[in-house]
Amino acid sequence: MANTMTKIASYTAPSNVTQIQFTSIPQTYKDLMINTSARTDYAANSWNDLTMYFNGVNSGVSFNVGYLVNGSATGGYSSSWAGWTTNANAATNEFGSNNIYISNYTSSNYKSWIIDTAPEPGSTAGTAGYILGFAAGLWSNTSAISSFVISTTTSSNIVAGSEITLYGI
């Protein structure tokens, strides 16, 4: 049986926002895919972290995260991390890309997902270089996912033109 991706919803920020939320996610698919093309107005680093939570619950999340910086494995996270975005130090039209695949989002089991992320640091990023990240996460909750929020881990904004698209699979 072939899996198909069906676009459920899409949002493009018309102005700077602190978070992007999707509610009333249909319970008719097996898996979800969240694609982001985003940047923030955070100026202290060459990329910025995104965070996500489901159904208004920001607890019971465990992560195993590894990433590459300039071709070398390094670091990790243990929070509700949802990838990196480009920030204010990058060129105006550079946006970070994230793909989040959530398996069995309607099941009564814990929900697992994988993330691939690639911020676009550009030529004005200083010494940060290019990074590529992969992560695996587990939401330790048995409720079906019916909503989610993505925001930054800093007090920065997700800037105008950033896009998030939700697909059912």
OpenMM code with the backbone's topology and positions (N, CA, C; nanometers):
from openmm import Vec3, app, unit

residues = "MET ALA ASN THR MET THR LYS ILE ALA SER TYR THR ALA PRO SER ASN VAL THR GLN ILE GLN PHE THR SER ILE PRO GLN THR TYR LYS ASP LEU MET ILE ASN THR SER ALA ARG THR ASP TYR ALA ALA ASN SER TRP ASN ASP LEU THR MET TYR PHE ASN GLY VAL ASN SER GLY VAL SER PHE ASN VAL GLY TYR LEU VAL ASN GLY SER ALA THR GLY GLY TYR SER SER SER TRP ALA GLY TRP THR THR ASN ALA ASN ALA ALA THR ASN GLU PHE GLY SER ASN ASN ILE TYR ILE SER ASN TYR THR SER SER ASN TYR LYS SER TRP ILE ILE ASP THR ALA PRO GLU PRO GLY SER THR ALA GLY THR ALA GLY TYR ILE LEU GLY PHE ALA ALA GLY LEU TRP SER ASN THR SER ALA ILE SER SER PHE VAL ILE SER THR THR THR SER SER ASN ILE VAL ALA GLY SER GLU ILE THR LEU TYR GLY ILE".split()
positions = [
    Vec3(0.0834, -0.1165, 0.0000),
    Vec3(0.0000, 0.0000, 0.0000),
    Vec3(0.0888, 0.1241, 0.0000),
    Vec3(0.0628, 0.2137, -0.0898),
    Vec3(0.1431, 0.3361, -0.1013),
    Vec3(0.0923, 0.4418, -0.0035),
    Vec3(0.1858, 0.5062, 0.0636),
    Vec3(0.1505, 0.6186, 0.1506),
    Vec3(0.1516, 0.7458, 0.0683),
    Vec3(0.0566, 0.8321, 0.0930),
    Vec3(0.0536, 0.9607, 0.0257),
    Vec3(0.0506, 1.0718, 0.1298),
    Vec3(0.1077, 1.1841, 0.0928),
    Vec3(0.1062, 1.3002, 0.1805),
    Vec3(-0.0083, 1.3903, 0.1371),
    Vec3(-0.0923, 1.4263, 0.2327),
    Vec3(-0.2040, 1.5160, 0.2076),
    Vec3(-0.1832, 1.6423, 0.2895),
    Vec3(-0.1829, 1.7560, 0.2236),
    Vec3(-0.1650, 1.8829, 0.2940),
    Vec3(-0.2878, 1.9098, 0.3805),
    Vec3(-0.2664, 1.9218, 0.5106),
    Vec3(-0.3743, 1.9509, 0.6046),
    Vec3(-0.3892, 2.1012, 0.6235),
    Vec3(-0.2773, 2.1693, 0.6446),
    Vec3(-0.2806, 2.3134, 0.6703),
    Vec3(-0.1434, 2.3729, 0.6429),
    Vec3(-0.1436, 2.5023, 0.6150),
    Vec3(-0.0196, 2.5756, 0.5932),
    Vec3(-0.0362, 2.7161, 0.6495),
    Vec3(0.0714, 2.7696, 0.7030),
    Vec3(0.0681, 2.9043, 0.7585),
    Vec3(0.1950, 2.9773, 0.7185),
    Vec3(0.1779, 3.0978, 0.6658),
    Vec3(0.2896, 3.1874, 0.6368),
    Vec3(0.2731, 3.3097, 0.7259),
    Vec3(0.3737, 3.3366, 0.8068),
    Vec3(0.3657, 3.4499, 0.8998),
    Vec3(0.3602, 3.5818, 0.8218),
    Vec3(0.2521, 3.6597, 0.8369),
    Vec3(0.2409, 3.7875, 0.7669),
    Vec3(0.3257, 3.8967, 0.8325),
    Vec3(0.3608, 3.8753, 0.9586),
    Vec3(0.4453, 3.9669, 1.0354),
    Vec3(0.5175, 3.8819, 1.1399),
    Vec3(0.6012, 3.9449, 1.2191),
    Vec3(0.6729, 3.8704, 1.3225),
    Vec3(0.5748, 3.8146, 1.4251),
    Vec3(0.5937, 3.6880, 1.4646),
    Vec3(0.5069, 3.6220, 1.5625),
    Vec3(0.5941, 3.5494, 1.6644),
    Vec3(0.5406, 3.5281, 1.7844),
    Vec3(0.6158, 3.4573, 1.8884),
    Vec3(0.6008, 3.3067, 1.8766),
    Vec3(0.4924, 3.2605, 1.8131),
    Vec3(0.4710, 3.1178, 1.7959),
    Vec3(0.3750, 3.0931, 1.6801),
    Vec3(0.3761, 2.9696, 1.6327),
    Vec3(0.2815, 2.9279, 1.5300),
    Vec3(0.2122, 2.8041, 1.5829),
    Vec3(0.0792, 2.8053, 1.5774),
    Vec3(0.0005, 2.6977, 1.6354),
    Vec3(-0.0947, 2.6387, 1.5318),
    Vec3(-0.1056, 2.5069, 1.5337),
    Vec3(-0.2051, 2.4361, 1.4537),
    Vec3(-0.2983, 2.3649, 1.5517),
    Vec3(-0.4289, 2.3838, 1.5342),
    Vec3(-0.5275, 2.3206, 1.6212),
    Vec3(-0.6204, 2.2334, 1.5378),
    Vec3(-0.6978, 2.1527, 1.6038),
    Vec3(-0.7975, 2.0661, 1.5392),
    Vec3(-0.7372, 1.9809, 1.4282),
    Vec3(-0.6259, 1.9163, 1.4564),
    Vec3(-0.5624, 1.8282, 1.3586),
    Vec3(-0.6530, 1.7064, 1.3377),
    Vec3(-0.6900, 1.6777, 1.2133),
    Vec3(-0.7767, 1.5621, 1.1876),
    Vec3(-0.7126, 1.4331, 1.2381),
    Vec3(-0.7944, 1.3418, 1.2853),
    Vec3(-0.7454, 1.2158, 1.3405),
    Vec3(-0.7588, 1.1018, 1.2396),
    Vec3(-0.7517, 1.1347, 1.1112),
    Vec3(-0.7793, 1.0388, 1.0042),
    Vec3(-0.6551, 0.9850, 0.9343),
    Vec3(-0.5380, 1.0251, 0.9772),
    Vec3(-0.4139, 0.9788, 0.9151),
    Vec3(-0.3368, 0.8913, 1.0131),
    Vec3(-0.2347, 0.8259, 0.9651),
    Vec3(-0.1501, 0.7446, 1.0520),
    Vec3(-0.0353, 0.8268, 1.1089),
    Vec3(0.0308, 0.9043, 1.0221),
    Vec3(0.1486, 0.9814, 1.0603),
    Vec3(0.1299, 1.1278, 1.0204),
    Vec3(0.2139, 1.2136, 1.0771),
    Vec3(0.2165, 1.3559, 1.0423),
    Vec3(0.3559, 1.3950, 0.9966),
    Vec3(0.3620, 1.4913, 0.9059),
    Vec3(0.4888, 1.5523, 0.8650),
    Vec3(0.4704, 1.7032, 0.8796),
    Vec3(0.5649, 1.7661, 0.9492),
    Vec3(0.5663, 1.9111, 0.9649),
    Vec3(0.6891, 1.9624, 0.8923),
    Vec3(0.6699, 2.0499, 0.7952),
    Vec3(0.7814, 2.1123, 0.7229),
    Vec3(0.7862, 2.2594, 0.7606),
    Vec3(0.9047, 2.3078, 0.7969),
    Vec3(0.9199, 2.4495, 0.8261),
    Vec3(1.0268, 2.5115, 0.7364),
    Vec3(1.0034, 2.6328, 0.7004),
    Vec3(1.1022, 2.7188, 0.6362),
    Vec3(1.0958, 2.8480, 0.7158),
    Vec3(1.1893, 2.8643, 0.8087),
    Vec3(1.1740, 2.9717, 0.9068),
    Vec3(1.3052, 3.0422, 0.9361),
    Vec3(1.2907, 3.1621, 0.9882),
    Vec3(1.4023, 3.2377, 1.0430),
    Vec3(1.3495, 3.3202, 1.1585),
    Vec3(1.4417, 3.3676, 1.2434),
    Vec3(1.4023, 3.4480, 1.3586),
    Vec3(1.4776, 3.5806, 1.3567),
    Vec3(1.4379, 3.6688, 1.4470),
    Vec3(1.5082, 3.7968, 1.4595),
    Vec3(1.6145, 3.7920, 1.5705),
    Vec3(1.6501, 3.6732, 1.6153),
    Vec3(1.7533, 3.6531, 1.7170),
    Vec3(1.8896, 3.6869, 1.6577),
    Vec3(1.9659, 3.7740, 1.7237),
    Vec3(2.0907, 3.8222, 1.6647),
    Vec3(2.2160, 3.7748, 1.7370),
    Vec3(2.2042, 3.6962, 1.8423),
    Vec3(2.3201, 3.6607, 1.9233),
    Vec3(2.3972, 3.5391, 1.8731),
    Vec3(2.3467, 3.4692, 1.7746),
    Vec3(2.4118, 3.3483, 1.7276),
    Vec3(2.3841, 3.3329, 1.5786),
    Vec3(2.4383, 3.2312, 1.5164),
    Vec3(2.4190, 3.2127, 1.3731),
    Vec3(2.2979, 3.1279, 1.3402),
    Vec3(2.2358, 3.0677, 1.4387),
    Vec3(2.1093, 2.9982, 1.4202),
    Vec3(2.0362, 3.0042, 1.5525),
    Vec3(1.9105, 2.9662, 1.5507),
    Vec3(1.8275, 2.9727, 1.6700),
    Vec3(1.7523, 2.8412, 1.6831),
    Vec3(1.7288, 2.7976, 1.8051),
    Vec3(1.6561, 2.6733, 1.8285),
    Vec3(1.5054, 2.6967, 1.8224),
    Vec3(1.4353, 2.5985, 1.7660),
    Vec3(1.2900, 2.5948, 1.7741),
    Vec3(1.2516, 2.4934, 1.8804),
    Vec3(1.1368, 2.5120, 1.9390),
    Vec3(1.0812, 2.4178, 2.0339),
    Vec3(0.9384, 2.3864, 1.9922),
    Vec3(0.8869, 2.2711, 2.0310),
    Vec3(0.7491, 2.2361, 1.9979),
    Vec3(0.6864, 2.1633, 2.1151),
    Vec3(0.5548, 2.1750, 2.1233),
    Vec3(0.4824, 2.0935, 2.2195),
    Vec3(0.3454, 2.0615, 2.1637),
    Vec3(0.2878, 1.9536, 2.2170),
    Vec3(0.1627, 1.8996, 2.1659),
    Vec3(0.0499, 1.9176, 2.2664),
    Vec3(-0.0704, 1.9438, 2.2162),
    Vec3(-0.1923, 1.9490, 2.2983),
    Vec3(-0.1778, 2.0390, 2.4205),
    Vec3(-0.0978, 2.1427, 2.4107),
    Vec3(-0.0796, 2.2346, 2.5220),
    Vec3(0.0052, 2.1801, 2.6351),
    Vec3(0.0686, 2.0625, 2.6149),
    Vec3(0.1486, 1.9986, 2.7192),
    Vec3(0.2960, 2.0100, 2.6833),
    Vec3(0.3731, 2.0732, 2.7701),
    Vec3(0.5159, 2.0888, 2.7446),
    Vec3(0.5977, 2.0087, 2.8456),
    Vec3(0.5521, 1.8861, 2.8720),
    Vec3(0.6270, 1.7989, 2.9625),
    Vec3(0.6204, 1.6565, 2.9086),
    Vec3(0.6978, 1.5691, 2.9666),
    Vec3(0.6989, 1.4299, 2.9231),
    Vec3(0.7676, 1.4092, 2.7903),
    Vec3(0.8615, 1.4965, 2.7576),
    Vec3(0.9339, 1.4866, 2.6315),
    Vec3(1.0745, 1.4371, 2.6596),
    Vec3(1.1184, 1.3390, 2.5835),
    Vec3(1.2577, 1.2983, 2.5923),
    Vec3(1.3171, 1.2984, 2.4527),
    Vec3(1.4417, 1.3388, 2.4418),
    Vec3(1.5081, 1.3514, 2.3133),
    Vec3(1.6444, 1.2863, 2.3154),
    Vec3(1.6827, 1.2349, 2.2021),
    Vec3(1.8208, 1.1991, 2.1754),
    Vec3(1.8565, 1.2750, 2.0491),
    Vec3(1.9451, 1.3690, 2.0607),
    Vec3(1.9757, 1.4562, 1.9487),
    Vec3(2.1250, 1.4554, 1.9211),
    Vec3(2.1603, 1.4380, 1.7972),
    Vec3(2.2982, 1.4532, 1.7556),
    Vec3(2.3013, 1.5436, 1.6346),
    Vec3(2.4088, 1.6161, 1.6154),
    Vec3(2.4164, 1.7022, 1.4990),
    Vec3(2.5603, 1.7155, 1.4519),
    Vec3(2.5733, 1.7664, 1.3308),
    Vec3(2.7046, 1.7860, 1.2703),
    Vec3(2.7324, 1.9348, 1.2562),
    Vec3(2.8536, 1.9758, 1.2870),
    Vec3(2.8983, 2.1126, 1.2624),
    Vec3(3.0277, 2.1021, 1.1834),
    Vec3(3.0288, 2.1589, 1.0656),
    Vec3(3.1464, 2.1531, 0.9783),
    Vec3(3.1969, 2.0099, 0.9598),
    Vec3(3.1042, 1.9160, 0.9506),
    Vec3(3.1393, 1.7773, 0.9229),
    Vec3(3.1772, 1.6935, 1.0428),
    Vec3(3.1773, 1.7506, 1.1633),
    Vec3(3.2139, 1.6751, 1.2827),
    Vec3(3.0930, 1.6575, 1.3737),
    Vec3(3.0751, 1.5376, 1.4271),
    Vec3(2.9650, 1.5118, 1.5200),
    Vec3(2.9925, 1.5855, 1.6506),
    Vec3(2.8865, 1.6433, 1.7069),
    Vec3(2.9031, 1.7182, 1.8306),
    Vec3(2.7680, 1.7374, 1.8985),
    Vec3(2.7689, 1.7675, 2.0255),
    Vec3(2.6561, 1.8157, 2.1022),
    Vec3(2.5317, 1.7308, 2.1089),
    Vec3(2.4335, 1.7839, 2.1790),
    Vec3(2.3055, 1.7197, 2.1948),
    Vec3(2.2109, 1.8043, 2.2771),
    Vec3(2.0850, 1.7667, 2.2765),
    Vec3(1.9801, 1.8380, 2.3496),
    Vec3(1.8990, 1.7392, 2.4299),
    Vec3(1.8245, 1.7886, 2.5262),
    Vec3(1.7339, 1.7027, 2.6017),
    Vec3(1.6021, 1.7735, 2.6307),
    Vec3(1.5628, 1.8677, 2.5463),
    Vec3(1.4376, 1.9411, 2.5666),
    Vec3(1.3426, 1.9141, 2.4509),
    Vec3(1.2373, 1.9921, 2.4399),
    Vec3(1.1389, 1.9745, 2.3333),
    Vec3(1.1871, 2.0425, 2.2052),
    Vec3(1.3057, 2.0098, 2.1661),
    Vec3(1.3735, 2.0696, 2.0513),
    Vec3(1.3061, 2.0303, 1.9207),
    Vec3(1.2904, 2.1280, 1.8298),
    Vec3(1.2244, 2.1032, 1.7008),
    Vec3(1.3106, 2.1480, 1.5835),
    Vec3(1.4398, 2.1605, 1.6034),
    Vec3(1.5296, 2.1970, 1.4941),
    Vec3(1.5839, 2.3376, 1.5092),
    Vec3(1.6627, 2.3767, 1.4101),
    Vec3(1.7238, 2.5091, 1.4083),
    Vec3(1.6603, 2.5948, 1.3002),
    Vec3(1.6713, 2.7255, 1.3184),
    Vec3(1.6328, 2.8202, 1.2144),
    Vec3(1.7471, 2.9170, 1.1913),
    Vec3(1.7406, 2.9805, 1.0785),
    Vec3(1.8313, 3.0901, 1.0482),
    Vec3(1.7874, 3.2094, 1.1322),
    Vec3(1.8813, 3.2958, 1.1680),
    Vec3(1.8419, 3.4131, 1.2462),
    Vec3(1.8858, 3.5414, 1.1783),
    Vec3(1.8836, 3.6500, 1.2532),
    Vec3(1.9050, 3.7840, 1.1986),
    Vec3(2.0431, 3.8048, 1.1374),
    Vec3(2.1421, 3.7214, 1.1702),
    Vec3(2.2761, 3.7381, 1.1151),
    Vec3(2.2890, 3.6895, 0.9712),
    Vec3(2.1946, 3.6109, 0.9242),
    Vec3(2.2005, 3.5575, 0.7880),
    Vec3(2.1464, 3.6601, 0.6889),
    Vec3(2.1740, 3.6373, 0.5622),
    Vec3(2.1217, 3.7253, 0.4570),
    Vec3(1.9681, 3.7257, 0.4610),
    Vec3(1.9092, 3.8328, 0.4149),
    Vec3(1.7655, 3.8567, 0.4262),
    Vec3(1.6782, 3.7415, 0.3777),
    Vec3(1.7116, 3.6790, 0.2682),
    Vec3(1.6250, 3.5759, 0.2106),
    Vec3(1.6655, 3.4337, 0.2462),
    Vec3(1.7451, 3.4139, 0.3503),
    Vec3(1.7858, 3.2804, 0.3908),
    Vec3(1.6985, 3.2313, 0.5058),
    Vec3(1.6409, 3.1120, 0.4875),
    Vec3(1.5525, 3.0512, 0.5863),
    Vec3(1.6037, 2.9111, 0.6187),
    Vec3(1.5906, 2.8692, 0.7443),
    Vec3(1.6286, 2.7341, 0.7849),
    Vec3(1.5179, 2.6356, 0.7527),
    Vec3(1.5554, 2.5125, 0.7251),
    Vec3(1.4615, 2.4089, 0.6862),
    Vec3(1.4567, 2.2990, 0.7921),
    Vec3(1.3352, 2.2568, 0.8283),
    Vec3(1.3155, 2.1480, 0.9234),
    Vec3(1.2064, 2.0560, 0.8725),
    Vec3(1.2269, 1.9273, 0.8884),
    Vec3(1.1249, 1.8267, 0.8593),
    Vec3(1.1083, 1.7423, 0.9843),
    Vec3(0.9852, 1.7361, 1.0325),
    Vec3(0.9547, 1.6606, 1.1539),
    Vec3(0.8523, 1.5543, 1.1164),
    Vec3(0.8870, 1.4271, 1.1325),
    Vec3(0.7997, 1.3157, 1.0988),
    Vec3(0.7527, 1.2511, 1.2285),
    Vec3(0.6212, 1.2548, 1.2541),
    Vec3(0.5633, 1.2006, 1.3766),
    Vec3(0.4878, 1.0725, 1.3417),
    Vec3(0.5287, 0.9628, 1.4011),
    Vec3(0.4667, 0.8329, 1.3733),
    Vec3(0.3469, 0.8077, 1.4654),
    Vec3(0.2432, 0.7472, 1.4095),
    Vec3(0.1278, 0.6991, 1.4874),
    Vec3(0.0723, 0.8033, 1.5843),
    Vec3(0.0468, 0.9225, 1.5332),
    Vec3(0.0071, 1.0344, 1.6192),
    Vec3(-0.1302, 1.0167, 1.6846),
    Vec3(-0.2133, 0.9244, 1.6362),
    Vec3(-0.3450, 0.9022, 1.6960),
    Vec3(-0.3479, 0.7828, 1.7909),
    Vec3(-0.2386, 0.7087, 1.8003),
    Vec3(-0.2386, 0.5869, 1.8819),
    Vec3(-0.2436, 0.6202, 2.0310),
    Vec3(-0.2722, 0.5193, 2.1104),
    Vec3(-0.2746, 0.5365, 2.2556),
    Vec3(-0.1381, 0.5029, 2.3172),
    Vec3(-0.0361, 0.4929, 2.2338),
    Vec3(0.1011, 0.4715, 2.2793),
    Vec3(0.1757, 0.6044, 2.2837),
    Vec3(0.2960, 0.6056, 2.3391),
    Vec3(0.3814, 0.7235, 2.3338),
    Vec3(0.4102, 0.7558, 2.1878),
    Vec3(0.4345, 0.8823, 2.1579),
    Vec3(0.4547, 0.9264, 2.0196),
    Vec3(0.6031, 0.9518, 1.9935),
    Vec3(0.6543, 0.8908, 1.8881),
    Vec3(0.7944, 0.9127, 1.8515),
    Vec3(0.8012, 0.9920, 1.7223),
    Vec3(0.9137, 1.0613, 1.7049),
    Vec3(0.9331, 1.1370, 1.5825),
    Vec3(1.0812, 1.1482, 1.5520),
    Vec3(1.1074, 1.1859, 1.4283),
    Vec3(1.2437, 1.2148, 1.3851),
    Vec3(1.2447, 1.3536, 1.3229),
    Vec3(1.3584, 1.4183, 1.3324),
    Vec3(1.3748, 1.5538, 1.2787),
    Vec3(1.5015, 1.5576, 1.1958),
    Vec3(1.4948, 1.6224, 1.0795),
    Vec3(1.6174, 1.6631, 1.0122),
    Vec3(1.6101, 1.8134, 0.9970),
    Vec3(1.7221, 1.8790, 1.0185),
    Vec3(1.7237, 2.0245, 1.0253),
    Vec3(1.8497, 2.0790, 0.9593),
    Vec3(1.8354, 2.1918, 0.8917),
    Vec3(1.9484, 2.2557, 0.8252),
    Vec3(1.9264, 2.4065, 0.8193),
    Vec3(1.9790, 2.4810, 0.9167),
    Vec3(1.9696, 2.6260, 0.9061),
    Vec3(2.0618, 2.6752, 0.7957),
    Vec3(2.0357, 2.7887, 0.7455),
    Vec3(2.1135, 2.8470, 0.6354),
    Vec3(2.1910, 2.9651, 0.6918),
    Vec3(2.3134, 2.9435, 0.7421),
    Vec3(2.3853, 3.0510, 0.8078),
    Vec3(2.4362, 3.1599, 0.7145),
    Vec3(2.4582, 3.1274, 0.5892),
    Vec3(2.4990, 3.2285, 0.4929),
    Vec3(2.6372, 3.2851, 0.5177),
    Vec3(2.6729, 3.3811, 0.4365),
    Vec3(2.8080, 3.4367, 0.4408),
    Vec3(2.8292, 3.5311, 0.5578),
    Vec3(2.7216, 3.5778, 0.6223),
    Vec3(2.7373, 3.6709, 0.7344),
    Vec3(2.7299, 3.6006, 0.8686),
    Vec3(2.7413, 3.4674, 0.8688),
    Vec3(2.7238, 3.3914, 0.9924),
    Vec3(2.8484, 3.3848, 1.0791),
    Vec3(2.9574, 3.4421, 1.0362),
    Vec3(3.0777, 3.4378, 1.1175),
    Vec3(3.1419, 3.3000, 1.1139),
    Vec3(3.1778, 3.2479, 1.2293),
    Vec3(3.2508, 3.1217, 1.2360),
    Vec3(3.1609, 3.0001, 1.2536),
    Vec3(3.0314, 3.0163, 1.2522),
    Vec3(2.9411, 2.9047, 1.2826),
    Vec3(2.9465, 2.7946, 1.1786),
    Vec3(2.9683, 2.8279, 1.0547),
    Vec3(2.9722, 2.7270, 0.9500),
    Vec3(2.8352, 2.6693, 0.9210),
    Vec3(2.8341, 2.5666, 0.8414),
    Vec3(2.7092, 2.5023, 0.8037),
    Vec3(2.6851, 2.3838, 0.8941),
    Vec3(2.5609, 2.3642, 0.9354),
    Vec3(2.5320, 2.2520, 1.0221),
    Vec3(2.4141, 2.1729, 0.9667),
    Vec3(2.4122, 2.0482, 1.0023),
    Vec3(2.3050, 1.9587, 0.9628),
    Vec3(2.2742, 1.8760, 1.0856),
    Vec3(2.1470, 1.8678, 1.1241),
    Vec3(2.1121, 1.7959, 1.2452),
    Vec3(2.0088, 1.6882, 1.2212),
    Vec3(2.0184, 1.5841, 1.2997),
    Vec3(1.9216, 1.4759, 1.2998),
    Vec3(1.8852, 1.4493, 1.4454),
    Vec3(1.7591, 1.4208, 1.4711),
    Vec3(1.7167, 1.3974, 1.6085),
    Vec3(1.6064, 1.2934, 1.6124),
    Vec3(1.5930, 1.2306, 1.7280),
    Vec3(1.4814, 1.1413, 1.7550),
    Vec3(1.4197, 1.1854, 1.8859),
    Vec3(1.2880, 1.1872, 1.8925),
    Vec3(1.2208, 1.2308, 2.0132),
    Vec3(1.1079, 1.1377, 2.0515),
    Vec3(1.0647, 1.1475, 2.1753),
    Vec3(0.9544, 1.0673, 2.2259),
    Vec3(0.8694, 1.1545, 2.3167),
    Vec3(0.7408, 1.1631, 2.2860),
    Vec3(0.6458, 1.2322, 2.3730),
    Vec3(0.5819, 1.1265, 2.4604),
    Vec3(0.6098, 1.1290, 2.5878),
    Vec3(0.5622, 1.0263, 2.6806),
    Vec3(0.4202, 1.0573, 2.7258),
    Vec3(0.3283, 1.0488, 2.6317),
    Vec3(0.1874, 1.0779, 2.6565),
    Vec3(0.1057, 0.9866, 2.5664),
    Vec3(-0.0045, 0.9340, 2.6155),
    Vec3(-0.0847, 0.8401, 2.5368),
    Vec3(-0.2001, 0.9070, 2.4623),
    Vec3(-0.2170, 1.0368, 2.4766),
    Vec3(-0.3234, 1.1082, 2.4053),
    Vec3(-0.2881, 1.1238, 2.2578),
    Vec3(-0.3890, 1.1191, 2.1727),
    Vec3(-0.3683, 1.1491, 2.0308),
    Vec3(-0.3272, 1.2954, 2.0173),
    Vec3(-0.2410, 1.3243, 1.9230),
    Vec3(-0.1991, 1.4625, 1.9007),
    Vec3(-0.3070, 1.5338, 1.8203),
    Vec3(-0.3653, 1.6386, 1.8795),
    Vec3(-0.4704, 1.7149, 1.8119),
    Vec3(-0.4296, 1.8594, 1.7859),
    Vec3(-0.3171, 1.9030, 1.8452),
    Vec3(-0.2664, 2.0383, 1.8208),
    Vec3(-0.1177, 2.0423, 1.8524),
    Vec3(-0.0495, 2.1409, 1.7960),
    Vec3(0.0909, 2.1617, 1.8313),
    Vec3(0.1254, 2.3087, 1.8157),
    Vec3(0.2299, 2.3487, 1.8861),
    Vec3(0.2827, 2.4844, 1.8835),
    Vec3(0.4315, 2.4761, 1.8548),
    Vec3(0.4793, 2.5627, 1.7679),
    Vec3(0.6231, 2.5785, 1.7445),
    Vec3(0.6588, 2.7230, 1.7774),
    Vec3(0.7657, 2.7390, 1.8554),
    Vec3(0.8144, 2.8724, 1.8911),
    Vec3(0.9662, 2.8646, 1.9020),
    Vec3(1.0299, 2.9737, 1.9434),
    Vec3(1.1747, 2.9732, 1.9622),
    Vec3(1.2056, 2.9449, 2.1083),
    Vec3(1.3285, 2.9052, 2.1349),
    Vec3(1.3702, 2.8822, 2.2734),
    Vec3(1.4203, 3.0102, 2.3389),
    Vec3(1.4262, 3.1163, 2.2623),
    Vec3(1.4668, 3.2467, 2.3154),
    Vec3(1.3442, 3.3374, 2.3151),
    Vec3(1.3600, 3.4607, 2.3513),
    Vec3(1.2470, 3.5543, 2.3481),
    Vec3(1.2353, 3.6223, 2.2118),
    Vec3(1.2937, 3.5618, 2.1104),
    Vec3(1.2904, 3.6195, 1.9759),
    Vec3(1.1611, 3.5837, 1.9031),
    Vec3(1.1416, 3.6459, 1.7889),
    Vec3(1.0236, 3.6231, 1.7054),
    Vec3(1.0568, 3.5357, 1.5858),
    Vec3(0.9584, 3.4621, 1.5393),
    Vec3(0.9634, 3.3980, 1.4089),
    Vec3(0.9227, 3.5086, 1.3120),
    Vec3(1.0035, 3.5350, 1.2100),
    Vec3(0.9828, 3.6546, 1.1285),
    Vec3(0.8845, 3.6326, 1.0139),
    Vec3(0.8355, 3.7450, 0.9616),
    Vec3(0.7435, 3.7440, 0.8485),
    Vec3(0.8018, 3.6650, 0.7323),
    Vec3(0.7181, 3.5883, 0.6664),
    Vec3(0.7613, 3.5073, 0.5534),
    Vec3(0.7966, 3.3650, 0.5918),
    Vec3(0.8123, 3.3367, 0.7208),
    Vec3(0.8377, 3.2004, 0.7646),
    Vec3(0.7133, 3.1162, 0.7385),
    Vec3(0.7338, 2.9913, 0.6961),
    Vec3(0.6216, 2.9044, 0.6601),
    Vec3(0.6290, 2.7719, 0.7349),
    Vec3(0.5118, 2.7234, 0.7752),
    Vec3(0.5001, 2.5899, 0.8321),
    Vec3(0.3838, 2.5209, 0.7610),
    Vec3(0.4088, 2.3989, 0.7149),
    Vec3(0.3054, 2.3214, 0.6474),
    Vec3(0.2922, 2.1883, 0.7190),
    Vec3(0.1681, 2.1470, 0.7408),
    Vec3(0.1355, 2.0212, 0.8079),
    Vec3(0.0751, 1.9252, 0.7058),
    Vec3(0.1284, 1.8027, 0.7016),
    Vec3(0.0782, 1.6997, 0.6121),
    Vec3(0.0332, 1.5786, 0.6925),
    Vec3(-0.0709, 1.5119, 0.6440),
    Vec3(-0.1120, 1.3833, 0.6961),
    Vec3(-0.0623, 1.2748, 0.6029),
    Vec3(-0.0210, 1.1636, 0.6592),
    Vec3(0.0302, 1.0522, 0.5772),
    Vec3(-0.0449, 0.9257, 0.6157),
] * unit.nanometer
topology = app.Topology()
chain = topology.addChain("A")
for resn in residues:
    res = topology.addResidue(resn, chain)
    for name in ("N", "CA", "C"):
        topology.addAtom(name, app.Element.getBySymbol(name[0]), res)
